[in-house]
Amino acid sequence: MGRELLHTPEGVRDLYGTEYLRRQEVETRLHESIRLFGYRDIQTPTFEFFDVFSRETGTTPDRELYRFFDKEGNTLVLRPDFTPSIARCAAKYFGEERIPLRFSYLGSTFINTSSLQGKLKESTQMGAELIGDPSVEADAEIISLVVKSLQSAGLKRFQVSVGDVEYFKGLCEEAGLKEETETELRVFISGKNYFAARELLLENGVAEPCTGSLLKIAELFGSMDSLWEARAMTDNPRSLAAIDRLERLRQLLEVYGVSEFVSFDLGLLSRYKYYTGLVFRAYTYGVGDAVVKGGRYDHLLHRFGKDAPAIGFCMVIDNILEALSRQKVEVPAPACVRTVCYAPGNFAEKLAEAERLRAEGHAAVLVRSAEDSPVCRSRQEPAGSGQKE
């Protein structure tokens, strides 16, 4: 029985030693990038009431939530996603605030599913949320912050794919699709499943040219050419407004100097239904999943009693660390601990030495000398022995 207790449940793992120190170093770099844009830290509870993440919110499916009950019988869940928690918090404490709010966060999220293909059920996320600014300039700020954050972590080769769900919704509106059908079609198009998407449209009696336009969405990705092609496919005002905004976004990203890291993908449709416009994901080689996910959610705060547009993103720390490792990007761990060995007769002297090191910013640990102590014995080797502090 004792040996069984040494193992962790499926989907979670221990972190320690150099790996943990490197994780802290990457988190520090990412956090500093976000701080420099004026975002302030916020911390929300690890678990919340079920309704914060229910189906009506448009977040993680109910079947993937870790649910439990408190002693009053309320249904609680471990947070699967930070955005609804930040929206609730902003509505509660900043309900009357009208100037834009900028928040950043760091913590764990929990997804209860057995189809993770080796992915963790508990993952660490860091992100930023800009609340109260509906402008395309706010979109550009968030995208440029994503680019600069990933650069600060040490990544050089990555791409941020940007889309706008309003283009898709405009075509669905034009085709007369019901909300349930639109939701199902969104899944097929996101997965580039043309055959299932065509079958669904045929079953719902969608005629040309609407069928062709909706199926074509999955192919509209890459450079500005994809936006021009998308514009030529429809005269739907809602869809065209989305293209106008993406073209303006591209201009602003050029001003920021980060446009080379951005491409467009109108087939990028998040499973989170609370996204209302811009959506994006950042990818880099060596990792199969996105290292950053985000988008605009202009109606989510209304669910909690505050009418305010918002946009934000989350960086999946575990994926970023995997990418850095696969790409062989060195992330130096903080300086190691220095060992000061003492004997009963010189404790005060050695304590003073340790305190001096600590005052200079070096980690120092006191270890009692013993003939069988490998730490102190190695420190007694002659100079030039190759010993590292």
Secondary structure, 3 states (H helix, E strand, C coil): CCCHHHCCCCCCCCCCHHHHHHHHHHHHHHHHHHHCCCCEECCCCCEEEHHHHCHHHCCCCHHHCCEEECCCCCEEEECCCHHHHHHHHHHHHCCCCCCCEEEEEEEEEECCCCCCCCCCCEEEEEEEEEECCCCHHHHHHHHHHHHHHHHHHCCCCEEEEEEEHHHHHHHHHHHCCCHHHHHHHHHHHHCCCHHHHHHHHHHCCCCCCHHHHHHHHHHCEECHHHHHHHHHCCCCHHHHHHHHHHHHHHHHHHHHCCHHHEEEECCCCCCCCCCCCEEEEEEECCCCCCCEEEEECCCCHHHHCCCCCEEEEEEEHHHHHHHHHHCCCCCCCCCCCEEEEECHHHHHHHHHHHHHHHHCCCCEEEEECCCCCHHHHHHCCCCCCCCCC
